[in-house]
Amino acid sequence: MKISNAELIKEAKELAEKYYSDGKYLCSEAVLSSVNEVLECGMPEEYVRLTSGFPVGMGGGGCSCGALTGGQCAIGLVYGRKKPGGSNRKIMKLSKELHDKFRKEYGSACCRVLIKDYEFGSKEHIKRCTKVTGDITELVMSIILENKNIVSKILNTKAL
């Protein structure tokens, strides 16, 4: 049975929002984990550790949004270089696309700007970051699936 792109995107978005709102993962971890799970990329769960320092703008520094950096990792999981010296032209293009679309939607890629109107840890803050996490996951999945014509073992094995 084929699964539509819209269904895959919705599933990943809802899963990321659940992971974040339930406290299982923070933003970057939730984005990467949900994309990995829905697209059946095969990344072992413990590798989510790679994104554990990104939340709250790089470990609390307030810089790059953790959901955005987790999204960059998810795109890299599918389209990143497979060997040293390989071409990175496509991944660079897709990463910039994600960044630019995020900035257009939110006005900034900086965590401290995105949450400046919220008390850290409040219900409103959690609600805001759950939405951002879901939105990024939706955007990442759209970018990945729009580019499925790129040779990818992951996407070629998933019924699309």
C-alpha positions in Angstrom: 0.0 0.0 0.0 1.4 3.4 -1.0 1.5 6.1 1.5 1.0 9.6 0.2 3.5 12.4 0.8 0.8 14.3 2.6 0.3 11.4 5.0 4.0 11.0 5.6 4.4 14.7 6.3 1.4 14.8 8.7 2.6 11.7 10.5 6.1 13.1 11.0 4.8 16.5 12.1 2.4 15.0 14.7 5.1 12.7 16.0 7.6 15.5 16.4 5.0 17.7 18.2 4.2 14.7 20.5 7.8 14.0 21.2 8.4 17.6 22.2 5.2 18.3 24.1 5.4 15.0 26.0 9.0 15.9 27.0 10.5 12.7 25.4 12.8 14.9 23.2 13.6 18.5 22.9 13.1 20.4 19.6 16.2 19.3 17.6 15.9 15.7 18.8 12.2 15.5 18.0 12.7 16.7 14.5 15.5 14.3 13.7 13.8 11.3 15.4 10.5 11.8 13.8 11.9 12.1 10.3 14.1 9.1 10.9 11.2 7.0 12.2 8.6 8.0 9.6 11.0 7.6 6.6 12.5 4.5 8.1 16.0 5.8 7.7 17.5 3.2 10.0 19.4 5.6 12.3 19.7 3.9 15.7 17.8 5.8 18.4 21.0 6.5 20.4 22.3 8.6 17.5 19.8 11.3 18.5 22.5 12.3 21.0 24.1 14.1 18.1 21.4 16.7 18.3 21.1 16.9 22.1 23.2 20.1 22.4 21.2 22.1 19.9 18.0 23.1 21.9 17.6 26.6 23.2 19.9 28.0 20.6 23.0 25.8 21.0 22.8 24.6 24.6 21.1 27.7 25.9 23.1 30.2 24.0 20.0 31.5 22.3 21.5 31.4 18.8 20.3 29.1 16.1 16.8 27.6 16.7 17.2 23.9 17.8 14.3 22.8 15.7 16.0 24.3 12.6 19.4 22.7 13.4 17.6 19.4 14.0 15.9 19.9 10.6 19.3 20.4 9.0 20.5 17.1 10.5 17.4 15.3 9.2 18.0 16.6 5.6 21.6 15.5 6.0 20.5 12.1 7.1 18.8 11.6 3.8 20.8 13.7 1.4 24.2 14.3 3.1 27.5 13.2 1.6 28.1 9.5 1.8 31.9 9.6 1.5 34.7 12.1 2.1 35.2 14.4 -0.9 31.8 13.6 -2.4 29.6 16.3 -3.8 27.8 18.4 -1.3 26.1 20.7 -3.8 22.6 19.2 -3.4 22.7 19.1 0.5 23.9 22.7 0.6 21.0 23.8 -1.7 18.4 22.0 0.4 19.9 23.2 3.7 19.8 26.8 2.4 16.2 26.3 1.2 15.2 25.1 4.7 16.9 28.1 6.4 15.5 30.6 4.0 11.9 29.3 4.3 12.2 29.2 8.1 13.4 32.8 8.2 10.6 33.9 5.9 8.0 32.2 8.1 9.4 33.3 11.5 11.5 36.4 10.7 14.6 35.0 12.4 16.5 31.7 12.8 17.6 32.8 16.3 16.0 31.0 19.3 16.2 34.0 21.6 14.2 36.1 19.1 11.6 33.3 18.5 10.9 32.9 22.2 11.5 36.5 23.5 7.9 37.0 24.4 7.6 33.8 26.5 8.7 33.0 30.0 11.1 30.0 29.6 9.5 26.8 30.6 6.0 28.3 30.7 3.0 26.6 29.1 3.0 29.3 26.4 6.7 28.7 25.7 6.1 24.9 25.4 3.2 25.6 23.1 5.2 28.0 20.9 8.2 25.6 20.6 5.9 22.6 20.0 4.4 24.5 17.0 7.9 25.5 15.7 9.1 21.9 16.1 6.1 20.7 14.1 6.3 23.4 11.5 10.0 22.6 10.9 9.3 18.9 10.7 6.6 19.6 8.1 9.0 21.8 6.1 11.8 19.3 6.3 9.6 16.4 5.2 8.3 18.5 2.3 11.8 19.4 1.1 12.9 15.8 1.4 9.9 14.4 -0.4 9.9 17.1 -3.1 13.5 16.0 -4.0 12.8 12.2 -3.9 14.0 12.0 -7.5 17.5 12.3 -6.1 19.1 8.9 -5.7 18.4 7.8 -2.1 18.4 4.3 -0.8 16.2 5.5 2.0 13.5 7.0 -0.1 13.7 4.3 -2.7 12.7 1.7 -0.1 9.8 3.6 1.4 6.5 3.3 -0.4 5.8 6.9 -1.7 
